[in-house]
Amino acid sequence: MSDYKEPAQGSGMKESLVSDGDKAPQKQRPGGCKGACQWFMEKPLSRWPFLVFLLFAGATVIWMIMYLAGQKTGYLMAGLSAVVMAAYGANHFRLLLGLKEEVDRMARLNREFKQENAALRQEVDKLTRARVQLQTVEGELKESNQRLKVNLVKFRELDENLKNLAGSNLEGLEKLQKSSKAVMDRWKESLIKNEKAILNKVYDQFEYKDDKADMTEQEFNEFLDALPTEYRKRFQALGKSFRDLAGDDSIMQYDEFKNLVDSWADEVANQGGSGTNK
């Protein structure tokens, strides 16, 4: 049989207590005068004011004896020492007040930073929601434009066929041709509205940033960066600089931007909408 014996209950706790007991407790400085003297002897050169106060305390006893003996010198020396100690204390409190002023200033700056950080978070959240909304609108308008583009192509083909049959002078064909042209005009108008909606949606986000309707060159470049890729390529394909679009004042007014969007949307609609393969 094995000679193994289970350890007695509580032996593990005993070993733990022994190991904990082996750890040396932190040395605590005694209180009273002994502790003060021990504290001074640790760094006497940097704690010399403590020695000066002790000397003044010892001298006070001597000056008291001199005063009781009828000599006014002790009274004068005690007053002089009180003035010196008061001046030292005032200088010490000046440093403390300066430190408190710095702490108050840092606390004020910290509060301002928190407020600015909160405002920045709100602005980021607002722009994030606007970007998500813009992406949703962009997807819906792309899908709508794609359907309109297909229908426009079909009606253009139909219109060409009707033109080829126009020589028959059939009244029914003329009516059908007019009807198809009216449908094409309505769909073209819908395409233009969709193209303008995307551009104006992006423009509104930049207008809300500074509550100004005009745009600087930096804001215009940010506006281009925020556009969908197809729209940005079409703007770049215009081959015009910001100064060409904004004029001599280097500021794009809302009317200038509106005219640019109108002409650009008309051109895109005539080509069948954004995303048309050339």
Buried (B, 14 or more C-beta within 10 A) or exposed (E): EEEEEEEEEEEEEEEEEEEEEEEEEEEEEEEEEEEBEEEBEEEEEEEEEEEEEBEBEEBBEEBEEBBEEEEEEBEEBBEEBEEEEEEEEEEEEEEEEEEEEEEEEEEEEEEEEEEEEEEEEEEEEEBEEBEEEBEEBBEEBBEBBBEBBEBBEEBEEBBEEBEEBEEEEEEEBBEBBEEBEEBBEEBBEBBBEBBBBBBEBBBEBBBEEEEEEBBBBEBBEBBBEBBBEBBBEBBEEEEEEBEEBBEEEEBBBEEBBBEBBBEBBBEBBEBBBBBBEE
